[in-house]
Amino acid sequence: GVAGSSYTVTAKGLTLTGVSAVDKIYDATTTAALNTASVGYSGLVSGDTVSLAGSGSGSFATKDVGINKAVTVSGYTLSGADAGNYVVTQPTGLSATINKANLTVSDIAALDKTYDATTAASLTGNAAVAALGSDNVSVAGTGVGSFASKDAGAGKAVTVTGYTLSGADAGNYVVLQPT
């Protein structure tokens, strides 16, 4: 070097390894859980004292259901005597699946009837669903009730079919018929 000259020493990149994203059931958020049981790093110069600090957090680009959706990680930092010589590279290439959430149709009841040799059951009420957060989901379709048998009896179970979901966020849910 030349006397009186100034030089810059650039921090070395330290890459985090062993972090993975965890699949989840749709919850109307972009939050992604991270599995950090085997987190480590590569690129550390032998003899340097550096440890992982900060708590990493994962995020999906959208809240919607999908398979192998990309997960962005942020929040990991470094500590230790030599931490200033490194810059942490957040884990990349992570993905996880957001699976559909169950959404039960409620506020429906079956009516008693006089024996008529059919299994048809009349339903009453205004079908409703309680979607997560501010999701736009409503009940569509027409409910059809059926007794297990045509025979007379008290307290007989009624199976309901026919209700579906509509609305901008309906694709994030699996409809469960009233029970």
Buried (B, 14 or more C-beta within 10 A) or exposed (E): EEEEEEEEEEEEEBBBEEBBBEBBEBEBEBEBBBBBEEBEBEBBEEEBEBEBEEEBBBBBEEBBBBEEBBBBBEBBEBEBEBBEBBBBBBBEEBBBBBBEBEBBBBEBEBEEBEEEEEBEBEBEBEBEBEBBEEBEBEBBBEBBBBBEEEEEEEEBEBBBEBBEBEBEBBEBBEBBBBE
